[in-house]
Amino acid sequence: MPTKIVHMAVYDTLADWEVGAATAHINNPRWQVAPGTFRVRTVGLTKDPITTMAGVRIVPDVALADLGPADSAMLILPGADLWGGDDLVPFAHKARELVDAGVPVAGICGATLGLAKEGLLDNRAHTSNAAEVLQYSGYSGTAHYVAAPAVTGDNVITAAAMAPFEFAREVLGLLGVYEPRILEAWYRLYGHSDPTGYAKLAEYEARMAGAVR
């Protein structure tokens, strides 16, 4: 099965904690329906290094101008202080290009503001850190706002900064990385620290190992 590339946008002041649960488990074949099918690559405005909010230096794999809909299974947009200005507008434009071509986009925290400004939240269910945050965008999607940690609406995922595991659940579910019952167990473990989730995952892992033998 050909590898599907999920692109994670990287830029200065990127909020490290918001997307780690999603990207780590996309890259980790454990419990996956088709292990090794998905890989994460980073995309920057250019290929120059960026520095995250935590001071981590990342060299992008791909420049934004070189990314097309045929290249990507999903674009993930982390929050960042820069979403409050115009620096990251090119990423919002790219999100529009991908969504129009049928490629899903996932934005968390400040990235939801960028998606709203781009008009991508005008007619689909969505969320953010708070409804008031998006009102500053001048968008017309207020009626579609959902007060929930993370929401998937017509191929666009949005989430609050405080919901990295809910965001990851929506991302993993939309991509089809896990079977639904495995995704439920995964979220039970990571989202709620519920040991029954681990038991379900361990049972599944043992069964799959037996099938391979």
N, C-alpha and C positions, 0 to 999 in steps of 0.2 A: 504494500500500500504506500503510495507516495506521501512524503512528509508534508504536513500542512504548517505553514509558517504564521505564527501569531506575532504581530509587531507591537512592541511596547515603545511608545514615544518617550524620549528623554530630553530634558531641558534643564537649565539652571533653576534651582530652588525646588526641584521635584520632591514631593512628599514621599519619602522612602517607604513608610509603613503602609501606604494605601493599596499598593498593588502586589506586594510580595507574596501574599497567600495565593493569589491567582497565578502569577507567573511561575512560582516554585512548583506548583502542582501540575501546571501545564507541561513543564519540563520533566517532571518525575513520572516515569512509566508505571509506577506502583499503582495497582487497582484500576488502571485504565482499560477501557473496552478494547482498544488496539494499541498496546504499549509501543511507545516510540513514534507514534503518528504525528504528534505535535512538537514543535520547537519554537522557542521564543527568540526573536531577534530584535535589537534595539534600532530605533530610527530617530535621528536628530535633524534639526533644521539643516545642518551641514554635518560633515563627519568629524568636526572639531570636538574635542572633549567638553563635557559639561560637568557641573558640580551639583550634586543633590543637596537637599536641605540638611542632610546629615554630614555633608562634607565629603561624600563618596564621589570619586572621579570616574566617569563612564565615557568610553570612546564608542560612539554610535557605530553600528554595523552598516547602516544604510543612510543615505541622505534623503530627506523627504521628497525632493523633486524626482528621485528615481523610483519611488514607490507607486505602483499602479494597482488597480483592483485585482488584476489577475495574479498578483504576487502574494496576496495576503488572505488569510482565513479570518482575521479580525485585527482591528487597531484598538489598542488600549491606551487611554489618555489619563495619566495620573494628575492629581492636583498639583499646583505650584503657585507661589506668590505671583508669578508673571501672568497668570490668567486675568489678573485685574487690569492689565493694560493691553497693548496691541502686539506685543512681542510674539505671542503664540497664535495669532490669527491664522497663519498658514496651516497650522495643524487642524484648526476648525474647518478651513476650506477643504483640506484633504479628507476630513471626516465626511463632509458633504459628498465629495466625489465617490468615496467608497460606498456610502449608504445608498446613493443613487444607483450604484452598480450592483447592489445586493449583498455587499460585504458588511457584516456587523461591526459596530463601533461601541466601545465601552468607556464611559467617562465617569470619574469620581471626583467629588469635592469641587475645586475651582474649575475643572474641565467641564462640569455641567453648565457653568456660566458661558464658557466658550461655545458649547453646543447650542445653548439658547440664543446667543447672539447670531449664530449662523442660521437660525430658523429651524433647526432640527428637532426642537421640542414643542413646536407650535401645535402639532396635531397628533401627538402620541403620548401615552402615559409616561411619566417621568418623575424623578425626585431630585433632591439636592440636599445641602446642609440645612436649608430652611426655605420655605416658599418665598420669603422676602428677598433672599439672595438673588433669585432669578428675576424678580421684578425690576431690578436695576438694569437688566439687559434690554429692556424695552420690548421683550418678546410678547407674543399673543397666545401663549399656551397655558395661562393660569388655570383654566378649567380642567386641564389634564394633569395637574400636579397631584401626586399621591404622597401622603405623609407616611412613608415607609423607608426602612434603611436602604433598600435597593429595589429597583424596578426595571423590568424589561418591557419595552414598548416598541413593537414593530422593528425589530433588529437593532435597537439602540438601548444599551444598558446605562442606567445612571444610578449613582449611589452617593450617600453622605460620607464625609471623611471618617466618621466614627464607625463605619461599617465595612471594614476590609474583608471580613469573612462572608458577609452577605453579598458583597460585590463579587467575591471569588465564586460563590455558589452560582450566581447568575451567569458569570463568564463560563465556568466549567459546564453548566447545564446547556447553554446556548451552543457551545462548541460540540457538545456530545462527548466530552472527555470520559465521563463515567456513565454507567447505567444509572437510571433514576434512583433505584434503591441504594446503590453504592454512594451516589451523591448525597442522599438523605443521611446515610450513616456518616459520611465524611463531615457533613455540616453539624451533625449531632456531636461529633467528637471535637472538631475545631471551633465551632461557633458557640457551643454550650458546655464544653468540657465534660461531656457525658460519656462515661466509660462503655456504655452499651454500644455506642458508635464504633469504638475500637474493636469490640468483640465481633461486630458484624463485618468489619473490614478484615480482621484476622481470619475469620471463617471463610470469607470470599477468597482471600489470598491463598489459604491452604487448599481450597477446592481447585483453584486454578493451577496451582503447582502440581497437584495430583493429576490433573487433566493433561498437563504437558508431559509428564512421565509416561 
